[in-house]
Amino acid sequence: MVGSDVQLSCVYPEGNSFDLNDLYVYWQIPDKPNTYSVVTYYLSGNNSAGHSDNHYKGRAQLSLDSMKRGDFSLHLRNITPQDEQKFNCLVFRKSLELKKILEVVVTLHVAANYSMPVVSGPSRDEEFTFTCTSTNGYPRPNVYWINRTDNSLLDPALQNSTVSLNERGLYDVVSVLRLGRTPSVNVGCCIENVLLHQNLTVSSWTGMFTGTKDSFTENPADGTREWGGRAVPSVLAVLAVVVAVATGWLCRSRCPSRSYTGAQPLRPELEVTEQV
């Protein structure tokens, strides 16, 4: 997860013990085709590891005690989206004429939770306009609008979604949904993070009163109001002039299964896969 620490495993399989004066250890990442940038390294006779890439200075660390036991794993602090790539671990022995005794490739996948979506609107124009926003997630999300009446996906042509990278290298989402005016609308905005198998959904319901307009006057003598020539209790008169009621609630749910098959909203830790 972005901001957390992770250990990239690189362990000699036979459990041997090693003399640090006999080792050359490199952790590197692809830079250009057929070239690599060194993240951190240990050279025979040194009492500490060095760094070549400023992006990893102070964040990448090797343990000298662990290397004596054949564990050359890289401890990487404060994960950023830029760390999502393949890391190569290379170990050589000086006494064997710099023969490579170990090579491991570790693929690091980075993720960040999106904020719970916020749905605003609808506007009171000729059409209903809803706006859904969610911030600081990774990787790039999928955005869906849902008809909550039957839990079906709305036509993507009705929405306009903008996904942009912010200064932290994370994604912000703004999605605008436009619908024709109807007596009631019940929609949901779903932000899907595929890597975290996570769907965040916020729903918004709008009801609209479509009766005819009329005038009313208040009778101070008996506390009733005259509406269209009839006396009605004051409370009912107030309720009758309500035009729309809008409520929203927050929920974590799947996007509708009939049009989209998503995983359950789990929150796994950072995924690290290895190849030797």
Backbone as CSV, one residue per row, in Angstrom:
resi,resn,N_x,N_y,N_z,CA_x,CA_y,CA_z,C_x,C_y,C_z
1,MET,0.839,-1.190,0.000,0.000,0.000,0.000,0.884,1.254,0.000
2,VAL,0.421,2.289,-0.675,1.173,3.544,-0.713,1.387,4.056,0.710
3,GLY,2.641,4.438,1.005,2.989,4.953,2.322,3.448,3.910,3.309
4,SER,3.286,2.635,2.998,3.698,1.559,3.911,5.099,1.078,3.552
5,ASP,5.612,0.125,4.330,6.910,-0.493,4.081,6.696,-1.911,3.557
6,VAL,7.679,-2.395,2.783,7.570,-3.741,2.237,8.961,-4.360,2.174
7,GLN,9.015,-5.679,2.253,10.272,-6.402,2.107,10.218,-7.244,0.849
8,LEU,11.176,-7.022,-0.039,11.275,-7.788,-1.282,12.243,-8.937,-1.044
9,SER,11.732,-10.146,-1.144,12.496,-11.331,-0.721,13.546,-11.744,-1.747
10,CYS,14.736,-12.035,-1.248,15.824,-12.577,-2.057,16.690,-13.414,-1.112
11,VAL,16.451,-14.725,-1.084,17.079,-15.605,-0.102,17.795,-16.753,-0.813
12,TYR,19.048,-17.008,-0.401,19.796,-18.127,-0.953,19.127,-19.433,-0.496
13,PRO,18.789,-20.317,-1.425,17.921,-21.453,-1.092,18.550,-22.505,-0.185
14,GLU,19.860,-22.582,-0.118,20.493,-23.688,0.619,20.840,-23.338,2.062
15,GLY,20.499,-22.117,2.487,20.698,-21.743,3.887,22.144,-21.663,4.315
16,ASN,23.054,-21.350,3.410,24.478,-21.245,3.764,24.741,-19.970,4.558
17,SER,25.875,-19.961,5.248,26.358,-18.739,5.884,27.419,-18.120,4.972
18,PHE,27.526,-16.773,5.002,28.405,-16.073,4.070,29.295,-15.088,4.810
19,ASP,30.484,-14.899,4.248,31.423,-13.884,4.713,31.147,-12.609,3.912
20,LEU,30.838,-11.526,4.599,30.520,-10.282,3.908,31.669,-9.792,3.032
21,ASN,32.893,-10.146,3.387,34.048,-9.742,2.574,34.123,-10.518,1.260
22,ASP,33.230,-11.486,1.087,33.240,-12.314,-0.123,32.032,-12.028,-1.023
23,LEU,31.253,-10.978,-0.687,29.988,-10.755,-1.381,29.923,-9.443,-2.153
24,TYR,29.251,-9.495,-3.268,28.815,-8.314,-4.007,27.308,-8.482,-4.233
25,VAL,26.529,-7.541,-3.721,25.063,-7.642,-3.801,24.516,-6.392,-4.476
26,TYR,23.609,-6.596,-5.437,22.991,-5.478,-6.155,21.470,-5.671,-6.210
27,TRP,20.759,-4.598,-5.956,19.336,-4.516,-6.268,19.177,-3.438,-7.335
28,GLN,18.537,-3.777,-8.437,18.428,-2.834,-9.537,17.054,-2.923,-10.204
29,ILE,16.721,-1.872,-10.965,15.446,-1.808,-11.690,15.729,-1.434,-13.137
30,PRO,14.863,-1.840,-14.067,15.061,-1.466,-15.473,15.016,0.046,-15.635
31,ASP,15.926,0.572,-16.405,15.984,2.010,-16.660,15.575,2.293,-18.097
32,LYS,16.389,1.836,-19.017,16.104,1.908,-20.440,16.235,0.493,-20.996
33,PRO,15.854,0.269,-22.232,16.020,-1.083,-22.793,17.442,-1.595,-22.616
34,ASN,17.548,-2.745,-21.959,18.834,-3.424,-21.729,19.757,-2.679,-20.771
35,THR,19.241,-1.721,-20.035,20.048,-1.023,-19.026,19.279,-0.991,-17.711
36,TYR,20.027,-0.835,-16.613,19.420,-0.876,-15.288,19.928,0.272,-14.433
37,SER,19.097,0.677,-13.498,19.470,1.660,-12.489,19.585,0.946,-11.149
38,VAL,20.679,1.208,-10.423,20.927,0.511,-9.163,20.155,1.192,-8.036
39,VAL,19.335,0.395,-7.343,18.564,0.892,-6.204,19.462,0.986,-4.977
40,THR,20.145,-0.097,-4.651,21.110,-0.140,-3.563,22.073,-1.289,-3.820
41,TYR,23.224,-1.267,-3.161,24.233,-2.300,-3.400,25.099,-2.479,-2.158
42,TYR,25.775,-3.634,-2.119,26.776,-3.899,-1.089,28.000,-4.470,-1.791
43,LEU,29.168,-3.872,-1.491,30.410,-4.320,-2.106,31.322,-4.934,-1.053
44,SER,32.042,-5.943,-1.433,32.941,-6.654,-0.535,33.845,-5.690,0.234
45,GLY,33.877,-5.852,1.566,34.742,-5.033,2.408,34.066,-3.794,2.959
46,ASN,32.908,-3.414,2.425,32.185,-2.254,2.949,31.457,-2.634,4.231
47,ASN,31.268,-1.631,5.091,30.509,-1.897,6.309,29.066,-1.407,6.213
48,SER,28.681,-0.927,5.039,27.298,-0.490,4.828,26.986,-0.541,3.340
49,ALA,25.674,-0.476,3.029,25.243,-0.502,1.631,25.224,0.911,1.069
50,GLY,25.363,1.006,-0.259,25.324,2.298,-0.925,24.085,2.426,-1.791
51,HIS,23.866,3.633,-2.352,22.718,3.910,-3.196,23.173,4.657,-4.442
52,SER,22.567,4.326,-5.559,22.867,5.025,-6.808,21.692,5.863,-7.283
53,ASP,20.460,5.413,-7.004,19.258,6.105,-7.453,18.738,6.989,-6.320
54,ASN,18.681,8.316,-6.549,18.262,9.245,-5.496,16.825,8.997,-5.037
55,HIS,16.012,8.424,-5.900,14.624,8.142,-5.526,14.550,7.152,-4.366
56,TYR,15.589,6.320,-4.225,15.588,5.290,-3.180,16.548,5.607,-2.033
57,LYS,17.216,6.727,-2.105,18.136,7.090,-1.033,17.367,7.305,0.268
58,GLY,17.782,6.595,1.314,17.103,6.698,2.593,15.861,5.826,2.708
59,ARG,15.472,5.155,1.603,14.273,4.299,1.631,14.593,2.830,1.421
60,ALA,15.710,2.535,0.760,16.091,1.154,0.463,17.211,0.719,1.401
61,GLN,17.040,-0.453,2.023,17.996,-0.884,3.037,18.240,-2.388,2.974
62,LEU,19.516,-2.777,3.117,19.907,-4.180,3.256,20.377,-4.417,4.685
63,SER,20.145,-5.622,5.171,20.578,-5.970,6.524,21.868,-6.777,6.442
64,LEU,22.939,-6.250,7.026,24.234,-6.951,6.993,24.144,-8.274,7.754
65,ASP,23.475,-8.283,8.895,23.350,-9.523,9.671,22.573,-10.573,8.883
66,SER,21.526,-10.149,8.186,20.725,-11.102,7.407,21.529,-11.663,6.239
67,MET,22.349,-10.818,5.612,23.137,-11.283,4.462,24.135,-12.362,4.884
68,LYS,24.622,-12.307,6.110,25.527,-13.354,6.588,24.840,-14.713,6.604
69,ARG,23.500,-14.692,6.728,22.722,-15.938,6.771,22.120,-16.277,5.405
70,GLY,22.504,-15.542,4.375,22.015,-15.832,3.035,20.704,-15.143,2.688
71,ASP,20.304,-14.160,3.486,19.068,-13.417,3.226,19.443,-12.029,2.706
72,PHE,19.252,-11.834,1.406,19.641,-10.579,0.766,18.416,-9.711,0.431
73,SER,17.350,-9.900,1.191,16.090,-9.199,0.930,16.258,-7.690,1.088
74,LEU,15.462,-6.962,0.296,15.490,-5.499,0.297,14.311,-4.980,1.118
75,HIS,14.606,-4.134,2.094,13.548,-3.481,2.859,13.323,-2.101,2.255
76,LEU,12.103,-1.881,1.761,11.771,-0.639,1.068,10.732,0.122,1.880
77,ARG,11.032,1.367,2.224,10.163,2.171,3.079,9.332,3.151,2.262
78,ASN,8.185,3.535,2.831,7.328,4.593,2.293,7.053,4.405,0.794
79,ILE,6.348,3.338,0.472,6.068,2.981,-0.914,5.351,4.117,-1.645
80,THR,5.740,4.355,-2.890,5.097,5.346,-3.753,4.617,4.656,-5.030
81,PRO,3.722,5.286,-5.786,3.293,4.687,-7.053,4.441,4.433,-8.021
82,GLN,5.499,5.237,-7.939,6.640,5.063,-8.841,7.428,3.782,-8.553
83,ASP,7.170,3.152,-7.421,7.871,1.913,-7.069,7.265,0.688,-7.740
84,GLU,6.184,0.847,-8.461,5.544,-0.289,-9.114,6.350,-0.710,-10.341
85,GLN,7.187,-1.720,-10.182,8.012,-2.229,-11.263,8.706,-3.525,-10.832
86,LYS,9.583,-4.015,-11.693,10.333,-5.231,-11.383,11.682,-4.866,-10.766
87,PHE,12.005,-5.547,-9.671,13.277,-5.364,-8.988,14.114,-6.626,-9.167
88,ASN,15.372,-6.443,-9.543,16.292,-7.567,-9.736,17.288,-7.629,-8.584
89,CYS,17.428,-8.818,-7.989,18.413,-9.057,-6.942,19.527,-9.923,-7.523
90,LEU,20.765,-9.444,-7.426,21.923,-10.168,-7.954,22.970,-10.306,-6.851
91,VAL,23.479,-11.533,-6.667,24.502,-11.785,-5.645,25.685,-12.495,-6.311
92,PHE,26.917,-11.963,-6.073,28.144,-12.538,-6.630,29.107,-12.856,-5.487
93,ARG,29.972,-13.874,-5.717,31.002,-14.218,-4.737,32.382,-13.895,-5.304
94,LYS,33.112,-13.138,-4.518,34.453,-12.721,-4.907,35.393,-13.913,-5.010
95,SER,35.256,-14.851,-4.090,36.156,-16.016,-4.060,35.924,-16.942,-5.244
96,LEU,34.813,-16.807,-5.920,34.497,-17.638,-7.096,34.653,-16.841,-8.383
97,GLU,35.563,-15.863,-8.342,35.836,-15.006,-9.495,34.580,-14.284,-9.961
98,LEU,33.885,-13.750,-8.946,32.651,-12.981,-9.167,31.574,-13.800,-9.895
99,LYS,31.493,-15.046,-9.561,30.437,-15.885,-10.120,29.094,-15.499,-9.496
100,LYS,28.089,-15.398,-10.334,26.745,-15.084,-9.840,26.152,-16.330,-9.195
101,ILE,25.830,-16.225,-7.912,25.290,-17.379,-7.194,23.780,-17.278,-6.968
102,LEU,23.214,-16.098,-7.202,21.778,-15.928,-6.961,21.238,-14.776,-7.800
103,GLU,20.094,-15.018,-8.431,19.372,-13.954,-9.144,17.875,-14.166,-8.929
104,VAL,17.215,-13.125,-8.448,15.772,-13.170,-8.179,15.123,-11.918,-8.759
105,VAL,13.997,-12.106,-9.413,13.218,-10.988,-9.933,11.928,-10.882,-9.121
106,VAL,11.698,-9.717,-8.544,10.507,-9.479,-7.718,9.676,-8.382,-8.374
107,THR,8.405,-8.676,-8.625,7.488,-7.688,-9.191,6.677,-7.060,-8.063
108,LEU,6.781,-5.758,-7.954,6.078,-5.030,-6.894,4.843,-4.337,-7.472
109,HIS,3.678,-4.647,-6.910,2.425,-3.996,-7.292,2.021,-3.034,-6.179
110,VAL,1.684,-1.825,-6.561,1.357,-0.772,-5.596,-0.129,-0.443,-5.681
111,ALA,-0.751,-0.191,-4.536,-2.166,0.161,-4.511,-2.423,1.187,-3.419
112,ALA,-3.523,1.935,-3.578,-3.981,2.880,-2.556,-5.494,2.910,-2.585
113,ASN,-6.097,2.959,-1.402,-7.556,3.008,-1.303,-8.090,4.353,-1.790
114,TYR,-9.141,4.314,-2.573,-9.836,5.546,-2.932,-10.672,6.023,-1.748
115,SER,-10.848,7.331,-1.663,-11.749,7.863,-0.653,-13.173,7.445,-0.987
116,MET,-14.030,7.366,0.046,-15.426,7.039,-0.206,-16.022,8.086,-1.153
117,PRO,-16.661,7.666,-2.246,-17.212,8.639,-3.201,-18.209,9.581,-2.529
118,VAL,-18.253,10.800,-3.040,-19.227,11.797,-2.596,-20.075,12.179,-3.795
119,VAL,-21.392,12.025,-3.679,-22.307,12.364,-4.768,-23.052,13.638,-4.407
120,SER,-22.969,14.636,-5.273,-23.700,15.876,-5.075,-24.757,16.028,-6.161
121,GLY,-25.779,16.817,-5.880,-26.859,17.017,-6.828,-28.106,16.292,-6.362
122,PRO,-29.142,16.284,-7.196,-29.088,16.745,-8.575,-29.332,18.249,-8.697
123,SER,-28.886,18.821,-9.816,-29.210,20.201,-10.129,-30.676,20.276,-10.546
124,ARG,-31.269,21.444,-10.464,-32.681,21.616,-10.785,-32.867,22.308,-12.136
125,ASP,-32.167,21.825,-13.148,-32.290,22.372,-14.490,-33.271,21.524,-15.285
126,GLU,-33.177,21.576,-16.601,-34.063,20.785,-17.436,-33.767,19.296,-17.313
127,GLU,-32.601,18.973,-16.799,-32.235,17.581,-16.574,-31.586,17.460,-15.211
128,PHE,-31.592,16.251,-14.668,-30.907,15.988,-13.406,-29.418,15.805,-13.678
129,THR,-28.578,16.477,-12.899,-27.129,16.321,-13.010,-26.567,15.919,-11.650
130,PHE,-25.918,14.754,-11.602,-25.266,14.261,-10.396,-23.751,14.288,-10.622
131,THR,-23.001,14.646,-9.585,-21.539,14.656,-9.665,-20.959,13.756,-8.583
132,CYS,-20.076,12.844,-8.981,-19.442,11.891,-8.060,-17.938,12.158,-8.030
133,THR,-17.369,12.299,-6.839,-15.932,12.545,-6.712,-15.305,11.534,-5.743
134,SER,-14.063,11.121,-6.053,-13.280,10.249,-5.184,-11.804,10.547,-5.450
135,THR,-10.960,10.480,-4.414,-9.583,10.956,-4.549,-8.564,9.982,-3.969
136,ASN,-7.301,10.217,-4.378,-6.112,9.585,-3.779,-6.131,8.065,-3.811
137,GLY,-6.464,7.505,-4.986,-6.437,6.058,-5.146,-5.420,5.626,-6.182
138,TYR,-5.145,4.317,-6.189,-4.204,3.745,-7.154,-4.441,2.236,-7.206
139,PRO,-4.421,1.629,-8.388,-4.185,2.204,-9.712,-5.432,2.909,-10.269
140,ARG,-5.393,3.225,-11.558,-6.504,3.922,-12.211,-7.795,3.122,-12.022
141,PRO,-8.902,3.779,-11.650,-10.122,3.046,-11.312,-11.047,2.858,-12.514
142,ASN,-12.033,1.999,-12.317,-13.194,1.933,-13.194,-14.338,2.672,-12.498
143,VAL,-15.127,3.417,-13.270,-16.225,4.210,-12.709,-17.539,3.759,-13.347
144,TYR,-18.533,3.460,-12.514,-19.845,3.023,-12.995,-20.937,3.840,-12.314
145,TRP,-22.012,4.097,-13.051,-23.247,4.626,-12.463,-24.299,3.535,-12.536
146,ILE,-25.065,3.386,-11.466,-25.984,2.268,-11.327,-27.411,2.776,-11.143
147,ASN,-28.355,2.120,-11.805,-29.776,2.327,-11.528,-30.120,1.464,-10.312
148,ARG,-30.304,2.082,-9.150,-30.503,1.314,-7.929,-31.881,0.653,-7.868
149,THR,-32.780,1.046,-8.758,-34.100,0.430,-8.759,-34.015,-1.046,-9.128
150,ASP,-33.221,-1.349,-10.170,-33.050,-2.748,-10.580,-31.593,-3.194,-10.543
151,ASN,-30.702,-2.305,-10.018,-29.279,-2.611,-9.846,-28.571,-2.890,-11.169
152,SER,-28.989,-2.227,-12.223,-28.356,-2.379,-13.530,-27.423,-1.200,-13.797
153,LEU,-26.448,-1.419,-14.679,-25.536,-0.350,-15.058,-26.232,0.629,-15.990
154,LEU,-26.023,1.910,-15.751,-26.555,2.924,-16.646,-25.675,3.034,-17.882
155,ASP,-26.243,3.530,-18.954,-25.533,3.688,-20.214,-24.325,4.607,-20.015
156,PRO,-23.103,4.145,-20.343,-21.912,5.001,-20.180,-22.015,6.317,-20.944
157,ALA,-22.861,6.374,-21.985,-23.009,7.608,-22.750,-23.637,8.716,-21.914
158,LEU,-24.279,8.367,-20.791,-24.917,9.362,-19.941,-23.941,10.017,-18.969
159,GLN,-22.727,9.492,-18.895,-21.766,10.008,-17.930,-20.515,10.533,-18.615
160,ASN,-19.861,11.456,-17.929,-18.588,12.016,-18.389,-17.614,11.964,-17.218
161,SER,-16.638,11.047,-17.290,-15.715,10.823,-16.181,-14.326,11.346,-16.513
162,THR,-13.724,12.041,-15.552,-12.360,12.551,-15.696,-11.487,11.949,-14.602
163,VAL,-10.420,11.259,-15.002,-9.476,10.653,-14.063,-8.125,11.315,-14.275
164,SER,-7.562,11.903,-13.217,-6.313,12.650,-13.355,-5.348,12.304,-12.228
165,LEU,-4.053,12.435,-12.509,-3.021,12.215,-11.505,-2.800,13.495,-10.706
166,ASN,-2.743,13.364,-9.378,-2.455,14.526,-8.554,-0.968,14.611,-8.232
167,GLU,-0.595,15.565,-7.386,0.827,15.793,-7.098,1.480,14.635,-6.367
168,ARG,0.706,13.748,-5.769,1.247,12.575,-5.065,1.415,11.383,-5.986
169,GLY,1.016,11.538,-7.247,1.077,10.418,-8.173,-0.106,9.481,-8.031
170,LEU,-1.152,9.922,-7.315,-2.368,9.132,-7.132,-3.477,9.690,-8.020
171,TYR,-4.543,8.910,-8.172,-5.615,9.300,-9.088,-6.779,9.947,-8.345
172,ASP,-7.301,11.015,-8.952,-8.545,11.656,-8.528,-9.586,11.446,-9.615
173,VAL,-10.846,11.268,-9.207,-11.924,10.970,-10.144,-13.058,11.977,-9.972
174,VAL,-13.558,12.496,-11.095,-14.786,13.299,-11.110,-15.658,12.750,-12.232
175,SER,-16.856,12.306,-11.879,-17.771,11.746,-12.867,-19.106,12.481,-12.792
176,VAL,-19.595,12.916,-13.948,-20.855,13.666,-14.016,-21.886,12.833,-14.779
177,LEU,-23.057,12.644,-14.171,-24.149,11.886,-14.773,-25.297,12.840,-15.082
178,ARG,-25.835,12.752,-16.293,-26.964,13.600,-16.700,-28.139,12.724,-17.109
179,LEU,-29.292,12.981,-16.492,-30.506,12.219,-16.760,-31.659,13.171,-17.019
180,GLY,-32.610,12.730,-17.863,-33.818,13.500,-18.063,-34.641,13.537,-16.785
181,ARG,-35.409,14.614,-16.598,-36.211,14.767,-15.378,-37.325,13.731,-15.347
182,THR,-37.435,13.050,-14.215,-38.484,12.068,-13.979,-39.007,12.268,-12.557
183,PRO,-40.195,11.710,-12.227,-40.723,11.896,-10.870,-39.774,11.454,-9.775
184,SER,-38.971,10.437,-10.023,-38.010,9.991,-9.011,-36.808,9.345,-9.682
185,VAL,-35.662,9.519,-9.051,-34.415,8.952,-9.552,-33.674,8.309,-8.383
186,ASN,-33.175,7.090,-8.580,-32.410,6.389,-7.551,-31.162,5.812,-8.216
187,VAL,-30.032,6.490,-8.025,-28.803,6.105,-8.707,-27.680,5.887,-7.704
188,GLY,-26.647,5.181,-8.140,-25.458,4.958,-7.324,-24.204,5.163,-8.146
189,CYS,-23.154,5.666,-7.509,-21.846,5.846,-8.144,-20.891,4.814,-7.555
190,CYS,-20.253,4.022,-8.416,-19.367,2.946,-7.977,-17.945,3.204,-8.469
191,ILE,-16.989,3.227,-7.545,-15.566,3.363,-7.862,-14.914,2.009,-7.599
192,GLU,-14.356,1.401,-8.643,-13.765,0.070,-8.522,-12.237,0.139,-8.568
193,ASN,-11.598,-0.437,-7.555,-10.150,-0.619,-7.531,-9.881,-2.096,-7.795
194,VAL,-9.467,-2.413,-9.023,-9.327,-3.810,-9.441,-8.259,-4.530,-8.626
195,LEU,-7.135,-3.871,-8.368,-6.029,-4.530,-7.673,-6.400,-4.901,-6.239
196,LEU,-7.173,-4.059,-5.575,-7.591,-4.333,-4.200,-8.894,-5.117,-4.139
197,HIS,-9.456,-5.476,-5.307,-10.748,-6.178,-5.345,-11.781,-5.402,-4.522
198,GLN,-11.841,-4.107,-4.744,-12.652,-3.231,-3.901,-13.610,-2.405,-4.739
199,ASN,-14.874,-2.361,-4.306,-15.877,-1.500,-4.917,-16.462,-0.585,-3.845
200,LEU,-16.421,0.708,-4.078,-17.017,1.675,-3.160,-18.226,2.291,-3.857
201,THR,-19.399,2.192,-3.248,-20.619,2.667,-3.883,-21.361,3.626,-2.969
202,VAL,-21.791,4.745,-3.538,-22.635,5.709,-2.839,-23.903,5.894,-3.647
203,SER,-25.041,5.878,-2.973,-26.327,6.006,-3.657,-26.979,7.340,-3.333
204,SER,-27.808,7.818,-4.269,-28.544,9.064,-4.077,-29.941,8.896,-4.646
205,TRP,-30.951,9.287,-3.857,-32.340,9.156,-4.286,-32.992,10.530,-4.300
206,THR,-33.749,10.785,-5.330,-34.453,12.051,-5.447,-35.905,11.790,-5.811
207,GLY,-36.856,12.321,-5.011,-38.282,12.261,-5.331,-38.762,13.644,-5.685
208,MET,-39.725,13.760,-6.606,-40.170,15.067,-7.063,-41.695,15.134,-7.037
209,PHE,-42.256,16.197,-6.396,-43.698,16.401,-6.365,-44.125,17.115,-7.639
210,THR,-45.135,16.585,-8.337,-45.494,17.124,-9.640,-46.896,17.711,-9.663
211,GLY,-47.484,18.050,-8.505,-48.821,18.636,-8.467,-48.835,20.061,-9.000
212,THR,-50.071,20.624,-9.203,-50.189,21.979,-9.732,-49.978,22.997,-8.640
213,LYS,-49.537,24.196,-9.028,-49.303,25.273,-8.082,-50.640,25.923,-7.697
214,ASP,-50.738,26.423,-6.487,-51.922,27.148,-6.044,-51.477,28.093,-4.949
215,SER,-52.329,29.053,-4.630,-51.989,30.022,-3.595,-52.659,29.634,-2.300
216,PHE,-52.103,30.065,-1.186,-52.745,29.807,0.086,-52.540,31.003,0.987
217,THR,-53.487,31.185,1.930,-53.410,32.264,2.911,-53.575,31.681,4.288
218,GLU,-52.987,32.330,5.253,-53.045,31.830,6.624,-54.119,32.557,7.413
219,ASN,-54.911,31.812,8.156,-55.948,32.362,9.024,-55.410,32.391,10.449
220,PRO,-55.040,33.574,10.960,-54.415,33.632,12.289,-55.373,33.299,13.405
221,ALA,-56.688,33.278,13.122,-57.656,33.058,14.199,-57.682,31.621,14.680
222,ASP,-57.637,30.674,13.735,-57.742,29.261,14.145,-56.529,28.421,13.785
223,GLY,-55.486,29.070,13.281,-54.255,28.340,13.001,-54.331,27.470,11.778
224,THR,-55.351,27.671,10.929,-55.428,26.879,9.709,-55.045,27.736,8.527
225,ARG,-54.813,27.071,7.374,-54.471,27.791,6.160,-55.502,27.489,5.088
226,GLU,-55.804,28.524,4.306,-56.748,28.359,3.212,-55.948,28.080,1.940
227,TRP,-56.228,26.951,1.308,-55.515,26.583,0.084,-56.541,26.234,-0.970
228,GLY,-56.641,27.085,-2.000,-57.607,26.860,-3.063,-59.018,26.891,-2.539
229,GLY,-59.303,27.701,-1.470,-60.653,27.852,-0.962,-60.993,26.861,0.127
230,ARG,-60.073,25.955,0.551,-60.349,24.980,1.593,-59.407,25.191,2.770
231,ALA,-59.917,24.939,3.983,-59.094,25.052,5.195,-58.441,23.708,5.472
232,VAL,-57.147,23.696,5.662,-56.414,22.477,6.003,-55.475,22.787,7.138
233,PRO,-55.104,21.817,7.913,-54.155,22.048,9.018,-52.837,22.588,8.484
234,SER,-52.171,23.419,9.288,-50.921,24.067,8.879,-49.842,23.054,8.536
235,VAL,-49.764,21.967,9.292,-48.712,20.983,9.055,-48.860,20.357,7.684
236,LEU,-50.106,20.020,7.291,-50.318,19.422,5.984,-50.005,20.399,4.873
237,ALA,-50.281,21.688,5.105,-49.967,22.681,4.076,-48.479,22.779,3.832
238,VAL,-47.721,22.693,4.918,-46.272,22.763,4.770,-45.767,21.551,3.986
239,LEU,-46.288,20.368,4.313,-45.855,19.167,3.614,-46.231,19.207,2.148
240,ALA,-47.356,19.841,1.819,-47.824,19.840,0.440,-46.961,20.653,-0.481
241,VAL,-46.197,21.609,0.055,-45.379,22.443,-0.815,-43.953,21.932,-0.920
242,VAL,-43.677,20.792,-0.356,-42.350,20.205,-0.531,-42.201,19.771,-1.983
243,VAL,-41.151,20.166,-2.637,-40.972,19.867,-4.055,-40.136,18.638,-4.269
244,ALA,-39.064,18.480,-3.508,-38.187,17.330,-3.722,-37.549,16.930,-2.421
245,VAL,-37.304,15.671,-2.275,-36.568,15.157,-1.125,-35.396,14.359,-1.656
246,ALA,-34.210,14.722,-1.205,-33.025,14.014,-1.682,-32.281,13.457,-0.498
247,THR,-31.985,12.226,-0.556,-31.194,11.595,0.493,-30.078,10.780,-0.134
248,GLY,-28.973,10.637,0.563,-27.869,9.791,0.093,-27.394,8.933,1.229
249,TRP,-26.974,7.827,0.928,-26.382,6.967,1.952,-25.133,6.324,1.410
250,LEU,-24.222,5.952,2.355,-22.953,5.357,1.996,-23.042,3.861,2.214
251,CYS,-22.514,3.111,1.256,-22.488,1.652,1.408,-21.344,1.099,0.622
252,ARG,-20.864,-0.027,1.015,-19.855,-0.750,0.278,-20.543,-1.959,-0.325
253,SER,-20.552,-2.030,-1.646,-21.282,-3.109,-2.303,-20.631,-3.432,-3.620
254,ARG,-21.078,-4.495,-4.240,-20.584,-4.864,-5.557,-21.298,-4.072,-6.610
255,CYS,-20.627,-3.873,-7.732,-21.326,-3.353,-8.873,-22.270,-4.447,-9.347
256,PRO,-23.382,-4.086,-10.028,-24.405,-5.085,-10.370,-23.852,-6.255,-11.138
257,SER,-24.199,-7.464,-10.693,-23.592,-8.679,-11.232,-24.053,-8.997,-12.633
258,ARG,-25.233,-8.545,-13.027,-25.722,-8.935,-14.335,-24.960,-8.242,-15.474
259,SER,-24.366,-7.057,-15.167,-23.633,-6.357,-16.207,-22.153,-6.278,-15.928
260,TYR,-21.746,-6.611,-14.713,-20.334,-6.524,-14.338,-20.052,-7.539,-13.253
261,THR,-18.975,-8.268,-13.412,-18.604,-9.259,-12.402,-17.385,-8.752,-11.667
262,GLY,-17.569,-8.291,-10.453,-16.482,-7.759,-9.638,-16.230,-8.658,-8.456
263,ALA,-15.046,-8.532,-7.851,-14.723,-9.347,-6.682,-15.333,-8.719,-5.446
264,GLN,-15.358,-9.488,-4.365,-15.878,-8.983,-3.114,-14.962,-7.887,-2.605
265,PRO,-15.466,-6.907,-1.816,-14.677,-5.754,-1.380,-13.689,-6.090,-0.287
266,LEU,-12.639,-6.753,-0.680,-11.597,-7.093,0.280,-10.542,-6.029,0.275
267,ARG,-9.649,-6.045,1.269,-8.552,-5.093,1.331,-7.248,-5.825,1.608
268,PRO,-6.697,-6.508,0.590,-5.463,-7.269,0.825,-4.277,-6.348,0.980
269,GLU,-3.222,-6.889,1.515,-1.992,-6.135,1.621,-1.334,-6.026,0.249
270,LEU,-0.224,-5.291,0.201,0.514,-5.086,-1.034,0.913,-6.419,-1.635
271,GLU,0.709,-6.551,-2.946,0.990,-7.825,-3.604,2.418,-7.843,-4.107
272,VAL,3.151,-8.888,-3.765,4.521,-9.068,-4.232,4.638,-10.457,-4.800
273,THR,5.093,-10.571,-6.033,5.274,-11.885,-6.641,6.731,-12.077,-6.968
274,GLU,7.169,-13.300,-6.982,8.573,-13.595,-7.218,8.744,-14.529,-8.393
275,GLN,9.883,-14.369,-9.072,10.322,-15.311,-10.075,11.800,-15.530,-9.866
276,VAL,12.219,-16.710,-10.044,13.667,-16.975,-9.933,14.208,-17.272,-11.307
